[in-house]
Amino acid sequence: MADPSYAEAGKRTLPAFLLIAVVLLSGCSTETSPKSDPATAGGQPTAGTSSARSDSDLAARYRSAGGYRDVYGLKYVKNRAGVPILTVWTRKKSGYGSEFDAFDKTLTSFLTGTGVNLQQGYVLTVYGPSGAILHHYDTTSENNP
């Protein structure tokens, strides 16, 4: 017959083990946070499957086309529903304020000119040099009835 002290220890250990496993697994993710990129990389953005070079190249093309000079990183990907997710890294520390509509228009006009389809709407997040979110703008129909 089994020693009762081992059975009692197993009853206490299993819940503790399961709790530790849940805590460890709940924080895991394979996605890179766009916020962390400019702050930790010290400059050029890197996120998702794009490279820092392609993000900065797209930003350079945007600036050359008349876009805002303080944009140093620009990337777009599509989410599972096919909606473009636009990420911008800027050197502005306090955002675009009353200029945001003009900024958004130059950005979307540029992207549309490069073949990005924005008919379903888009989600735009602008990060400052410290990695703080300066703007989050969602134009998808599900969030704007």
N, C-alpha and C positions, 0 to 999 in steps of 0.2 A: 504494500500500500504506500502511496506517495506521502511524503512528509508535508503536513499541513502548512508549515511555514513557507515552503516553496510556492504552494498554491496561493497563499495570501499575498506574497510578494508579486506574483504574476498579475493578480487582480489590480494592484496599485501601479505597476509598471506599464501595462498596456495602455491605459488611458493617457498617461503622461507621454508615452512614445507617439501615440496618435496625435495628440495636441501639438507636439513639436513638429511632426511631419506636416500637418496642416499649415502651421505658421510659416515654415520654410517654403513650402510649395506655393502658398498664396501670393508671395511677393515676386515670384519669378516671371520673367517676360523675355521674349526674344526680340521685342521691338526696341529701337533706340529712341529715346526721347529727344525731339527736336530742340527742346529747351536747353538740354545739356550740351549740345554741340558747340555753339559759339562760346559759351562760358568756359568749357573745359578744354576745347581745342585751341583757345587763345586766338581765334580769328575765323578762319574759313569754316563754313558749315559742313557737317557730314551727318547724314541721316538716311535710314532705310537702305535701299539698294543703290541709290545714286552716290556719286563720289563728290568729294569736296571740290575737285576740279570742275566737274560738270555743273555743280551748283553755282560756283563763282563764274564760270563761263557764261551761263545763262543770265546771270546778273549783269555781267559786262555787256552782253548783247542788249539787254533791257536798257541799261544806261546809255549805250550808243544810239539807241532808237529814240532818245529823248526822255527816258525814265528818270526817276529821282536819283541824284548822285550818291546819296547815302546808303543805297541798297548794295550790299556786298555779297549776298547769298539769295538765291531764288530757286525753288524747286516745286515741282508738282507731281503728284501721283494720283491715281484713282482709288477710291475705296471700293468695297465689295459691290456696292450699288452702281459703280461707274461714275460717281460724282468726283470731280477734281478737288483735291485737297492741296491748297496752295500754301507754301511756307516761305516767308521772307525774313531775312536777317538784315537789320539796318543799324547804322551807327547812331541814329537819333536816340537820345536817352529818354525822351518824354513822349514819343509818338508823333502822330501827324495832326492831332487835334482837328481844327476846322478844315485843314487841307486833306483830310482823309478821303473825302469823295473824289477829289482830283487825283490823289494817289491811286485809289482803287481803279479809276477810269483808265489811267495810263497803263497800269499793270494789266488789267483785263484786255485792253485793246492790243497791247503787245503780245500777250499770250494767244489771243484769238488769231492774230497775224501769223503766229508760228504753228497754227493748226490745232490748238487746244480747244476742244468743244466745251463751252460753258453754258449750253442751253438748259441743262438740268439744274443749273445753279452751281455754287462752289462754296467751299469753306476756306477762309483766308485767316491765317494766324501770322502776326508780325511780332518778331522778337527783337528786343533791343540788344545793345552790346553786352549787357550783363547776363543775358539769357532770360530776362523778364518778359512776359507777354505784354506788348503794348496795345495790340488790337486783336480781337477775335470777331470775325464777321462771317455769318452764315446766310447765304442767299438761297438755300435749297427750299423747295416748295413745302416740304414737310414742316419746316420751322418758320415759314412765312406764308400762312394761308391767305 
